[in-house]
Amino acid sequence: METTTPRPHLREALTLLADPASDAAAQYRSRFALWDARASVRVKPPRVLAPSEPGRLYFPPELMPVVAHPLVRSRPDAVAERILTQRLHQYLYFTTELEQVAVMPVTMDISRGRSGLDLPPAMREDAFKITTDEAWHAQFSDDLSRQVEARTGFAACLPDQPAFMERLDRIRAELDHDLRGAAGLVFSIVSETLISSILSDLPRDKRLPEAVRDLVQDHAEDEGKHHAYFRSLLEFFWQELDASARTRIGPLVPALITAFLEPDYLAVALTLGDAGFGVAQAEEIIAEAHPADVTRTAIGRAAQATTRYFTEVGALEAQSAYEAFAAAGLLTAD
């Protein structure tokens, strides 16, 4: 049981139940018993681009809609290849920033007993392992991006920060003061329980360099355990909220889901500019490649598991939360 004084924001947002031996605590089952033998940071080698590989395609075109736009298709193949290479850089950059800025602060607080939650010792122990995993994911993502720059001969074209960071800051700024500490924890739960098509699709795509496929596979294998952990963390978190906090936090979850899953339009625009398209052309390509209805459907589909988990803990029982999930298109995904 945690005894360290929690951070003020979380202490104000969370009210412990009378019985700390919650059902969730009794049901927690660690997925990290074989961590020393299976975690990528322990047993997987560094992923290095092989000199003999041609390495012209670094990201699946099916996962980058702008390359199918007529204005892009009218250019030489090298233009689309450059855009896809920049998309890999953006994914690796996103991963590095997400792990270091959004996830690791939460798992470090949990491991140190400063989360504000009443967690069993096994969850604190596992939080140390997740922190180590995420630090490794950030490091190997940054390393591969540097390798790709060296191989291709052109630099990564990236925004100052991924869009999710600005979106999260904007959401947090609009919250009641006593809930701002909880926003990061909820966002980490959201980000770690969403289903990424990149993690599932890239390792199987033989068109990509082996190092790219292996690195994403390493990440995916680790994240499977993290997904289960954060699903359990949601149960603890929700049980320890008082009624007022539940009512206020539930409606913000769809905004956090969207912040994570909505395309980073600035990053896409920078990529198109790097490939030689003007501002007006880039705006046209982005608008037509990312229609609002298609984006909304894709977000709903990717968030199905996360939406189900929040539904199971009772987060949608408040009418305001249910309406927020419905308005975001999270209750009608196929």
C-alpha positions as a Markdown table, in Angstrom:
| # | Residue | x | y | z |
|---|---|---|---|---|
| 1 | Met | 0.0 | 0.0 | 0.0 |
| 2 | Glu | 1.3 | 3.4 | -0.8 |
| 3 | Thr | 2.1 | 5.8 | 2.0 |
| 4 | Thr | 3.9 | 8.6 | 0.3 |
| 5 | Thr | 2.0 | 11.9 | 0.2 |
| 6 | Pro | 0.4 | 12.2 | -3.3 |
| 7 | Arg | 0.8 | 15.3 | -5.5 |
| 8 | Pro | -1.7 | 18.0 | -4.6 |
| 9 | His | -3.7 | 17.9 | -7.8 |
| 10 | Leu | -4.2 | 14.2 | -7.6 |
| 11 | Arg | -4.9 | 14.3 | -3.9 |
| 12 | Glu | -7.7 | 16.8 | -4.5 |
| 13 | Ala | -9.1 | 14.9 | -7.5 |
| 14 | Leu | -9.0 | 11.4 | -5.9 |
| 15 | Thr | -11.0 | 10.3 | -2.9 |
| 16 | Leu | -9.9 | 6.8 | -1.6 |
| 17 | Leu | -12.7 | 4.3 | -0.9 |
| 18 | Ala | -13.4 | 3.3 | 2.7 |
| 19 | Asp | -12.2 | -0.2 | 1.9 |
| 20 | Pro | -8.7 | 0.0 | 0.2 |
| 21 | Ala | -8.7 | -3.7 | -0.6 |
| 22 | Ser | -10.7 | -3.1 | -3.7 |
| 23 | Asp | -11.9 | -5.8 | -6.2 |
| 24 | Ala | -9.4 | -4.5 | -8.7 |
| 25 | Ala | -6.5 | -5.0 | -6.2 |
| 26 | Ala | -7.6 | -8.5 | -5.6 |
| 27 | Gln | -7.8 | -9.2 | -9.4 |
| 28 | Tyr | -4.5 | -7.6 | -10.5 |
| 29 | Arg | -2.4 | -10.1 | -12.3 |
| 30 | Ser | 1.1 | -9.1 | -13.4 |
| 31 | Arg | 2.1 | -9.7 | -17.0 |
| 32 | Phe | 5.7 | -9.0 | -16.2 |
| 33 | Ala | 6.8 | -12.3 | -14.6 |
| 34 | Leu | 9.0 | -13.1 | -17.6 |
| 35 | Trp | 10.1 | -9.5 | -18.2 |
| 36 | Asp | 13.8 | -10.2 | -17.8 |
| 37 | Ala | 13.6 | -13.0 | -20.4 |
| 38 | Arg | 11.3 | -11.2 | -22.9 |
| 39 | Ala | 11.5 | -7.4 | -22.6 |
| 40 | Ser | 13.1 | -5.9 | -25.7 |
| 41 | Val | 15.5 | -3.8 | -23.6 |
| 42 | Arg | 16.8 | -7.0 | -22.0 |
| 43 | Val | 17.0 | -9.5 | -24.9 |
| 44 | Lys | 16.6 | -7.8 | -28.3 |
| 45 | Pro | 19.6 | -6.5 | -30.2 |
| 46 | Pro | 19.9 | -2.9 | -31.5 |
| 47 | Arg | 18.1 | -2.6 | -34.8 |
| 48 | Val | 20.6 | -1.5 | -37.5 |
| 49 | Leu | 19.8 | -0.7 | -41.1 |
| 50 | Ala | 21.6 | -3.3 | -43.2 |
| 51 | Pro | 24.0 | -1.8 | -45.9 |
| 52 | Ser | 22.8 | -4.2 | -48.5 |
| 53 | Glu | 19.1 | -3.2 | -48.3 |
| 54 | Pro | 17.9 | -0.7 | -50.9 |
| 55 | Gly | 15.7 | 1.0 | -48.3 |
| 56 | Arg | 13.6 | 3.2 | -50.6 |
| 57 | Leu | 10.3 | 2.6 | -48.9 |
| 58 | Tyr | 10.3 | 3.4 | -45.2 |
| 59 | Phe | 6.6 | 3.5 | -44.4 |
| 60 | Pro | 3.5 | 1.9 | -45.9 |
| 61 | Pro | 1.7 | 4.2 | -48.3 |
| 62 | Glu | -1.6 | 2.8 | -47.2 |
| 63 | Leu | -1.1 | 4.4 | -43.8 |
| 64 | Met | -0.2 | 7.8 | -45.3 |
| 65 | Pro | -3.3 | 9.0 | -47.2 |
| 66 | Val | -1.6 | 12.1 | -48.8 |
| 67 | Val | 0.6 | 10.0 | -51.1 |
| 68 | Ala | -2.6 | 8.7 | -52.9 |
| 69 | His | -3.6 | 12.3 | -53.7 |
| 70 | Pro | -3.5 | 13.1 | -57.5 |
| 71 | Leu | -1.1 | 16.1 | -56.9 |
| 72 | Val | 1.3 | 13.7 | -55.2 |
| 73 | Arg | 0.8 | 10.9 | -57.7 |
| 74 | Ser | 1.6 | 13.3 | -60.5 |
| 75 | Arg | 5.1 | 13.8 | -59.3 |
| 76 | Pro | 8.0 | 11.3 | -59.7 |
| 77 | Asp | 8.0 | 8.3 | -57.4 |
| 78 | Ala | 10.9 | 9.8 | -55.4 |
| 79 | Val | 8.5 | 12.5 | -54.1 |
| 80 | Ala | 6.1 | 9.9 | -52.5 |
| 81 | Glu | 9.1 | 8.0 | -51.2 |
| 82 | Arg | 10.5 | 11.1 | -49.5 |
| 83 | Ile | 7.1 | 11.8 | -47.9 |
| 84 | Leu | 6.9 | 8.3 | -46.6 |
| 85 | Thr | 10.4 | 8.5 | -45.2 |
| 86 | Gln | 9.4 | 11.7 | -43.4 |
| 87 | Arg | 6.3 | 9.9 | -42.1 |
| 88 | Leu | 8.6 | 7.3 | -40.5 |
| 89 | His | 10.6 | 10.1 | -38.9 |
| 90 | Gln | 7.3 | 11.6 | -37.5 |
| 91 | Tyr | 6.2 | 8.3 | -36.1 |
| 92 | Leu | 9.6 | 7.8 | -34.4 |
| 93 | Tyr | 9.5 | 11.3 | -33.1 |
| 94 | Phe | 6.0 | 10.9 | -31.8 |
| 95 | Thr | 7.0 | 7.7 | -30.0 |
| 96 | Thr | 10.0 | 9.3 | -28.4 |
| 97 | Glu | 8.0 | 12.3 | -27.1 |
| 98 | Leu | 5.0 | 10.3 | -26.1 |
| 99 | Glu | 7.1 | 7.9 | -24.0 |
| 100 | Gln | 9.2 | 10.6 | -22.3 |
| 101 | Val | 6.6 | 13.3 | -21.9 |
| 102 | Ala | 3.3 | 11.6 | -21.4 |
| 103 | Val | 3.8 | 8.0 | -20.2 |
| 104 | Met | 7.1 | 7.9 | -18.2 |
| 105 | Pro | 6.1 | 10.7 | -15.7 |
| 106 | Val | 3.1 | 8.7 | -14.8 |
| 107 | Thr | 4.8 | 5.3 | -14.4 |
| 108 | Met | 7.7 | 7.0 | -12.4 |
| 109 | Asp | 5.1 | 8.5 | -10.0 |
| 110 | Ile | 3.5 | 5.1 | -9.6 |
| 111 | Ser | 6.8 | 3.3 | -9.0 |
| 112 | Arg | 7.8 | 5.9 | -6.4 |
| 113 | Gly | 4.4 | 5.7 | -4.6 |
| 114 | Arg | 3.5 | 9.3 | -5.6 |
| 115 | Ser | 0.5 | 8.6 | -8.0 |
| 116 | Gly | -2.2 | 9.4 | -5.5 |
| 117 | Leu | -3.6 | 5.9 | -6.0 |
| 118 | Asp | -3.8 | 3.0 | -3.6 |
| 119 | Leu | -2.0 | 0.3 | -5.6 |
| 120 | Pro | -0.8 | -3.2 | -4.7 |
| 121 | Pro | 3.0 | -3.6 | -4.5 |
| 122 | Ala | 3.0 | -5.7 | -7.8 |
| 123 | Met | 1.7 | -2.7 | -9.7 |
| 124 | Arg | 4.4 | -0.4 | -8.4 |
| 125 | Glu | 7.1 | -3.0 | -9.2 |
| 126 | Asp | 5.7 | -3.4 | -12.7 |
| 127 | Ala | 5.7 | 0.4 | -13.2 |
| 128 | Phe | 9.5 | 0.4 | -12.8 |
| 129 | Lys | 9.6 | -2.1 | -15.7 |
| 130 | Ile | 7.3 | -0.1 | -17.9 |
| 131 | Thr | 9.4 | 3.0 | -17.2 |
| 132 | Thr | 12.5 | 1.1 | -18.4 |
| 133 | Asp | 10.7 | -0.2 | -21.4 |
| 134 | Glu | 9.4 | 3.2 | -22.4 |
| 135 | Ala | 12.9 | 4.8 | -22.0 |
| 136 | Trp | 14.3 | 2.1 | -24.3 |
| 137 | His | 11.5 | 2.7 | -26.9 |
| 138 | Ala | 12.3 | 6.4 | -26.9 |
| 139 | Gln | 16.0 | 5.7 | -27.3 |
| 140 | Phe | 15.7 | 3.2 | -30.1 |
| 141 | Ser | 13.2 | 5.3 | -32.0 |
| 142 | Asp | 15.6 | 8.3 | -31.9 |
| 143 | Asp | 18.5 | 6.1 | -32.9 |
| 144 | Leu | 16.7 | 4.6 | -35.9 |
| 145 | Ser | 15.6 | 8.1 | -37.1 |
| 146 | Arg | 19.3 | 9.1 | -37.1 |
| 147 | Gln | 20.2 | 6.0 | -39.1 |
| 148 | Val | 17.5 | 6.8 | -41.7 |
| 149 | Glu | 18.8 | 10.4 | -42.0 |
| 150 | Ala | 22.3 | 9.0 | -42.6 |
| 151 | Arg | 21.1 | 6.5 | -45.1 |
| 152 | Thr | 18.8 | 8.8 | -47.2 |
| 153 | Gly | 21.0 | 11.9 | -47.0 |
| 154 | Phe | 18.3 | 14.3 | -45.9 |
| 155 | Ala | 17.2 | 15.5 | -42.5 |
| 156 | Ala | 13.9 | 14.7 | -40.7 |
| 157 | Cys | 11.4 | 17.5 | -41.1 |
| 158 | Leu | 9.6 | 17.8 | -37.8 |
| 159 | Pro | 7.4 | 20.2 | -35.9 |
| 160 | Asp | 8.7 | 21.7 | -32.6 |
| 161 | Gln | 6.5 | 19.2 | -30.8 |
| 162 | Pro | 3.9 | 16.5 | -31.8 |
| 163 | Ala | 0.4 | 17.8 | -32.0 |
| 164 | Phe | -0.8 | 15.6 | -29.2 |
| 165 | Met | 1.3 | 17.7 | -26.7 |
| 166 | Glu | -0.3 | 21.0 | -27.6 |
| 167 | Arg | -3.7 | 19.4 | -27.6 |
| 168 | Leu | -3.2 | 17.9 | -24.1 |
| 169 | Asp | -1.9 | 21.2 | -22.8 |
| 170 | Arg | -5.0 | 22.9 | -24.2 |
| 171 | Ile | -7.4 | 20.3 | -22.5 |
| 172 | Arg | -5.5 | 20.6 | -19.2 |
| 173 | Ala | -5.7 | 24.4 | -19.2 |
| 174 | Glu | -9.5 | 24.2 | -19.5 |
| 175 | Leu | -9.9 | 21.8 | -16.6 |
| 176 | Asp | -10.9 | 22.7 | -13.1 |
| 177 | His | -7.7 | 23.2 | -11.1 |
| 178 | Asp | -8.2 | 20.2 | -8.9 |
| 179 | Leu | -8.4 | 17.9 | -12.0 |
| 180 | Arg | -5.4 | 19.0 | -13.9 |
| 181 | Gly | -3.1 | 16.5 | -12.2 |
| 182 | Ala | -5.5 | 13.7 | -13.3 |
| 183 | Ala | -5.4 | 14.7 | -16.9 |
| 184 | Gly | -1.9 | 13.2 | -17.5 |
| 185 | Leu | -2.8 | 10.0 | -15.9 |
| 186 | Val | -6.0 | 9.6 | -17.9 |
| 187 | Phe | -4.1 | 10.5 | -21.1 |
| 188 | Ser | -1.5 | 7.8 | -20.4 |
| 189 | Ile | -4.3 | 5.3 | -19.9 |
| 190 | Val | -5.9 | 6.3 | -23.2 |
| 191 | Ser | -2.6 | 6.3 | -25.1 |
| 192 | Glu | -1.5 | 2.9 | -23.8 |
| 193 | Thr | -4.9 | 1.1 | -24.5 |
| 194 | Leu | -5.6 | 2.3 | -28.0 |
| 195 | Ile | -4.9 | -0.1 | -30.8 |
| 196 | Ser | -2.2 | 1.1 | -33.2 |
| 197 | Ser | -2.4 | 0.0 | -36.8 |
| 198 | Ile | 1.3 | 0.9 | -37.1 |
| 199 | Leu | 2.3 | -1.5 | -34.4 |
| 200 | Ser | 0.2 | -4.3 | -36.0 |
| 201 | Asp | 0.9 | -3.6 | -39.7 |
| 202 | Leu | 4.5 | -2.5 | -40.1 |
| 203 | Pro | 6.2 | -5.6 | -38.8 |
| 204 | Arg | 4.5 | -7.7 | -41.5 |
| 205 | Asp | 5.3 | -5.3 | -44.4 |
| 206 | Lys | 8.1 | -6.9 | -46.3 |
| 207 | Arg | 8.6 | -3.8 | -48.4 |
| 208 | Leu | 10.2 | -2.0 | -45.5 |
| 209 | Pro | 13.8 | -2.5 | -44.3 |
| 210 | Glu | 14.1 | -5.3 | -41.8 |
| 211 | Ala | 15.4 | -3.0 | -39.1 |
| 212 | Val | 12.2 | -0.9 | -39.3 |
| 213 | Arg | 10.0 | -4.0 | -39.1 |
| 214 | Asp | 12.0 | -5.5 | -36.2 |
| 215 | Leu | 12.0 | -2.3 | -34.2 |
| 216 | Val | 8.3 | -1.9 | -34.5 |
| 217 | Gln | 7.8 | -5.6 | -33.6 |
| 218 | Asp | 9.9 | -5.1 | -30.5 |
| 219 | His | 7.8 | -2.2 | -29.5 |
| 220 | Ala | 4.5 | -4.0 | -30.2 |
| 221 | Glu | 5.5 | -7.0 | -28.0 |
| 222 | Asp | 6.3 | -4.7 | -25.1 |
| 223 | Glu | 3.2 | -2.7 | -25.5 |
| 224 | Gly | 1.0 | -5.8 | -25.3 |
| 225 | Lys | 1.9 | -6.1 | -21.6 |
| 226 | His | 1.6 | -2.3 | -21.1 |
| 227 | His | -1.9 | -2.4 | -22.6 |
| 228 | Ala | -3.0 | -4.9 | -20.0 |
| 229 | Tyr | -1.3 | -3.0 | -17.2 |
| 230 | Phe | -3.0 | 0.3 | -18.0 |
| 231 | Arg | -6.4 | -1.4 | -18.4 |
| 232 | Ser | -6.0 | -2.5 | -14.8 |
| 233 | Leu | -4.8 | 0.9 | -13.8 |
| 234 | Leu | -8.0 | 2.4 | -15.1 |
| 235 | Glu | -10.0 | 0.2 | -12.8 |
| 236 | Phe | -8.0 | 1.4 | -9.7 |
| 237 | Phe | -8.2 | 5.0 | -10.9 |
| 238 | Trp | -11.9 | 5.0 | -11.4 |
| 239 | Gln | -12.8 | 3.2 | -8.2 |
| 240 | Glu | -10.8 | 5.8 | -6.2 |
| 241 | Leu | -12.5 | 8.9 | -7.7 |
| 242 | Asp | -15.3 | 10.5 | -5.9 |
| 243 | Ala | -18.7 | 11.1 | -7.6 |
| 244 | Ser | -17.9 | 14.7 | -8.5 |
| 245 | Ala | -14.5 | 13.8 | -10.1 |
| 246 | Arg | -16.1 | 11.0 | -12.1 |
| 247 | Thr | -18.8 | 13.3 | -13.4 |
| 248 | Arg | -16.2 | 15.9 | -14.5 |
| 249 | Ile | -13.5 | 13.5 | -15.9 |
| 250 | Gly | -15.8 | 11.2 | -18.0 |
| 251 | Pro | -16.7 | 13.9 | -20.6 |
| 252 | Leu | -13.0 | 14.8 | -21.2 |
| 253 | Val | -12.0 | 11.3 | -22.2 |
| 254 | Pro | -13.2 | 11.6 | -25.8 |
| 255 | Ala | -11.2 | 14.8 | -26.2 |
| 256 | Leu | -8.1 | 13.0 | -25.0 |
| 257 | Ile | -8.7 | 10.1 | -27.4 |
| 258 | Thr | -9.0 | 12.5 | -30.2 |
| 259 | Ala | -5.9 | 14.4 | -29.2 |
| 260 | Phe | -4.0 | 11.2 | -29.5 |
| 261 | Leu | -5.5 | 9.8 | -32.7 |
| 262 | Glu | -6.3 | 12.8 | -34.9 |
| 263 | Pro | -3.7 | 13.3 | -37.6 |
| 264 | Asp | -0.9 | 15.8 | -36.9 |
| 265 | Tyr | -1.8 | 18.2 | -39.7 |
| 266 | Leu | 1.1 | 20.5 | -39.1 |
| 267 | Ala | 3.6 | 17.6 | -39.4 |
| 268 | Val | 1.9 | 16.5 | -42.6 |
| 269 | Ala | 2.1 | 20.1 | -44.0 |
| 270 | Leu | 5.8 | 20.3 | -43.2 |
| 271 | Thr | 6.3 | 17.0 | -45.0 |
| 272 | Leu | 4.5 | 18.2 | -48.1 |
| 273 | Gly | 6.5 | 21.5 | -48.0 |
| 274 | Asp | 9.7 | 19.4 | -47.7 |
| 275 | Ala | 8.6 | 17.5 | -50.8 |
| 276 | Gly | 8.2 | 20.7 | -52.8 |
| 277 | Phe | 4.5 | 21.5 | -52.5 |
| 278 | Gly | 3.4 | 25.1 | -51.8 |
| 279 | Val | 1.1 | 26.2 | -49.0 |
| 280 | Ala | -2.0 | 26.2 | -51.1 |
| 281 | Gln | -1.3 | 22.8 | -52.6 |
| 282 | Ala | -0.5 | 21.3 | -49.1 |
| 283 | Glu | -3.8 | 22.7 | -47.7 |
| 284 | Glu | -5.7 | 21.1 | -50.7 |
| 285 | Ile | -3.9 | 17.8 | -50.3 |
| 286 | Ile | -4.5 | 17.6 | -46.6 |
| 287 | Ala | -8.2 | 18.6 | -46.8 |
| 288 | Glu | -8.9 | 16.0 | -49.5 |
| 289 | Ala | -6.8 | 13.2 | -48.0 |
| 290 | His | -8.2 | 13.6 | -44.5 |
| 291 | Pro | -11.9 | 14.3 | -44.9 |
| 292 | Ala | -13.6 | 14.8 | -41.5 |
| 293 | Asp | -16.0 | 11.9 | -41.7 |
| 294 | Val | -13.2 | 9.4 | -42.6 |
| 295 | Thr | -11.0 | 10.7 | -39.8 |
| 296 | Arg | -13.9 | 10.5 | -37.3 |
| 297 | Thr | -14.6 | 6.9 | -38.3 |
| 298 | Ala | -11.0 | 5.9 | -38.1 |
| 299 | Ile | -10.7 | 7.4 | -34.6 |
| 300 | Gly | -13.8 | 5.5 | -33.5 |
| 301 | Arg | -12.4 | 2.3 | -34.8 |
| 302 | Ala | -9.0 | 2.7 | -33.2 |
| 303 | Ala | -10.6 | 3.6 | -29.9 |
| 304 | Gln | -13.0 | 0.7 | -29.6 |
| 305 | Ala | -11.0 | -1.1 | -26.9 |
| 306 | Thr | -10.4 | 2.1 | -24.9 |
| 307 | Thr | -14.1 | 3.0 | -25.2 |
| 308 | Arg | -15.0 | -0.5 | -24.0 |
| 309 | Tyr | -12.7 | -0.2 | -21.0 |
| 310 | Phe | -14.1 | 3.1 | -19.9 |
| 311 | Thr | -17.7 | 1.8 | -20.4 |
| 312 | Glu | -16.9 | -1.3 | -18.2 |
| 313 | Val | -15.7 | 0.8 | -15.3 |
| 314 | Gly | -18.8 | 2.9 | -15.4 |
| 315 | Ala | -17.4 | 6.1 | -16.9 |
| 316 | Leu | -20.3 | 6.5 | -19.4 |
| 317 | Glu | -23.0 | 6.2 | -16.7 |
| 318 | Ala | -23.2 | 9.9 | -16.4 |
| 319 | Gln | -25.3 | 11.5 | -19.2 |
| 320 | Ser | -22.7 | 14.1 | -19.9 |
| 321 | Ala | -20.0 | 11.5 | -20.5 |
| 322 | Tyr | -22.2 | 9.3 | -22.7 |
| 323 | Glu | -23.1 | 12.4 | -24.8 |
| 324 | Ala | -19.5 | 13.4 | -25.1 |
| 325 | Phe | -18.5 | 9.9 | -26.4 |
| 326 | Ala | -21.5 | 9.8 | -28.8 |
| 327 | Ala | -20.7 | 13.3 | -30.1 |
| 328 | Ala | -17.1 | 12.2 | -30.8 |
| 329 | Gly | -18.3 | 9.2 | -32.8 |
| 330 | Leu | -16.9 | 6.7 | -30.3 |
| 331 | Leu | -20.1 | 4.7 | -29.8 |
| 332 | Thr | -20.9 | 3.9 | -33.4 |
| 333 | Ala | -17.7 | 2.4 | -34.7 |
| 334 | Asp | -18.0 | -0.8 | -36.7 |
